[in-house]
């Protein structure tokens, strides 16, 4: 409720898009947006590609092309900060997990990645 944290889709089954047909990708996007939107009681404009993979079964860029039908922004897994020239459907995303130390976290927040 504070507005400081937001949630985005990671598709419904967390399957690599390259393993899915275009129809199945659309179904995954639709279902994940609906479930999360219903829980949050608001629109879900963001996607994080599962495993950072935006390739579809039919083309290297197909997941990204289909994501544009459903989302305003999407993230891959390339490290770094968002720049004015960043593709809004391939934004960088820095992974934070239990192996990241406090010092590393500070570096990621400050510089995009150590």
C-alpha positions in Angstrom: 0.0 0.0 0.0 3.0 2.3 0.5 3.7 2.4 -3.2 7.4 1.6 -2.6 7.1 -2.0 -3.8 5.4 -3.3 -6.8 4.8 -6.8 -8.3 5.1 -7.9 -11.9 4.4 -11.1 -13.8 6.9 -13.9 -14.2 4.4 -16.0 -16.3 2.2 -18.6 -14.8 4.2 -21.8 -15.1 7.8 -20.3 -15.0 8.7 -22.2 -18.2 11.3 -20.9 -20.6 9.4 -19.2 -23.5 11.5 -21.0 -26.0 9.8 -24.2 -25.0 6.3 -22.7 -25.8 4.2 -22.1 -28.9 3.0 -18.5 -29.5 -0.5 -19.5 -28.3 0.9 -21.0 -25.1 3.0 -17.9 -24.5 -0.1 -15.7 -24.9 -2.0 -18.0 -22.5 0.8 -17.8 -19.9 0.9 -14.0 -20.1 -2.9 -13.7 -19.9 -3.2 -16.1 -17.0 -0.4 -14.6 -14.9 -1.6 -11.1 -15.5 -5.2 -12.1 -14.4 -4.2 -14.0 -11.3 -1.8 -11.3 -10.1 -4.1 -8.5 -11.1 -6.9 -10.1 -9.1 -4.8 -10.5 -6.0 -3.4 -7.0 -6.2 -6.7 -5.5 -7.5 -4.8 -3.5 -10.1 -3.3 -3.7 -13.6 0.0 -5.6 -14.0 2.1 -3.8 -16.6 5.5 -5.5 -15.8 7.1 -8.8 -16.8 10.3 -10.5 -15.8 11.1 -13.2 -18.4 11.5 -16.6 -16.8 15.3 -17.4 -16.7 15.7 -14.1 -18.6 14.9 -15.9 -21.8 12.7 -13.9 -24.2 13.2 -16.1 -27.2 10.1 -17.9 -28.5 9.8 -21.3 -30.1 9.6 -19.6 -33.6 12.1 -16.8 -33.3 14.9 -15.4 -31.2 12.9 -12.3 -30.4 9.4 -13.8 -30.3 8.8 -13.7 -26.6 9.7 -10.0 -26.6 7.3 -9.3 -29.5 4.5 -11.1 -27.7 5.2 -9.4 -24.4 4.6 -6.1 -26.1 0.9 -7.2 -26.5 0.5 -7.6 -22.8 3.1 -5.5 -20.9 4.5 -2.0 -20.8 7.9 -3.0 -19.6 9.8 -6.3 -19.3 13.2 -7.4 -17.8 15.7 -9.9 -19.0 18.7 -10.8 -16.8 21.5 -8.7 -18.2 23.3 -6.8 -15.5 23.3 -3.0 -15.2 21.2 0.0 -14.8 18.4 1.3 -17.0 19.6 4.0 -19.4 17.6 6.4 -21.6 18.5 4.2 -24.6 17.3 1.0 -22.9 14.7 -1.1 -24.7 11.6 -1.1 -22.3 10.9 -4.7 -23.1 14.5 -5.8 -22.4 15.4 -3.9 -19.3 18.4 -5.0 -17.2 17.7 -6.9 -14.0 20.1 -7.6 -11.3 19.6 -10.8 -9.4 19.6 -10.6 -5.6 19.6 -13.9 -3.8 20.9 -15.4 -0.6 24.5 -15.6 -1.9 24.7 -11.8 -2.3 26.5 -10.1 0.6 25.5 -6.8 2.0 28.5 -5.2 0.4 27.6 -6.7 -3.0 24.0 -5.5 -2.6 25.2 -2.0 -1.9 27.3 -2.1 -5.1 24.4 -3.4 -7.1 22.2 -0.7 -5.9 24.8 2.0 -6.5 26.4 0.9 -9.7 24.1 -1.7 -11.3 26.5 -4.6 -10.7 30.0 -5.1 -9.2 
